[in-house]
Amino acid sequence: MNQVNQVVKLHMRNKMASWAIPWIIIGANFLINFLIAMSLDKGESINTGAIVSIFIYTLVAGTVTIKETFPFALGLSIRRKDYFFGTAVTAIIVNVSSALGLVILSVIEEATNGWGVRLHLFKIQFLNDLSLIGTLGIYLIVLLHMYFLGFAISSLHRRFGGASMYIFFTSLLLIGTVVSYIFTHFGLWGGLLDWFIHSYMDIFWWMVPLVVVYLVAAYGLLRRATA
């Protein structure tokens, strides 16, 4: 447990990457969209997907974590198992905080009628029917999904080297090409879009077992990875 705490402290030292940068990105997006909203007619609303930037950053953060901290942790004689669990605990702490921040901002946004300019950035429209707890849960699930997806990909690279990345992404590209061809050939895109519109909540909940898969894969890969 002491080594797990040591790993958490190791990650938390980089406050810029863990806490500041994602909110700087969100803040910049908010400022740009706020200025745009101010220039529009008073009765016109603006709905932006700028909130997605924090999810993309979380994916990137998960991807670079191992490169920045794994060799250093092993140099401190921290066991791979403790590094894994310490990193997972840190990710949960940071992403719970991020999800709470997003929910709080969405409440403020709704209470101020879109920051006084009908700007909808933090309140995602298709989540309007959910309670605050439900919205918090969705944000947290997506954040954790993105982080541990990046973490699992980085673990694969650490275990097998750069060649594994070429194989992995080439395989994804081939699979995506085949699936795209099948959907186009049989005219299935409309049905897929309709299914997504009516079943998006199921997609979010399916991210939970995917997070477990990423964790199991990352754990197995890091146990055999070199520094």
Secondary structure by P-SEA (a helix, b strand, c coil): caaaaaaaaaaaccccccccaaaaaaaaaaaaaaaaaaaccccbbbbbcccaaaaaaaaaaaaacccccaaaaaaacccaaaaaaaaaaaaaaaaaaaaaaaaaaaaaaaaacccccccccccccccccccaaaaaaaaaaaaaaaaaaaaaaaaaaaaccaaaaaaaaaaaaaaaaaaaaaaaaacaaaaaaaaaaacaaaaaaaaaaaaaaaaaaaaaaaaaccc
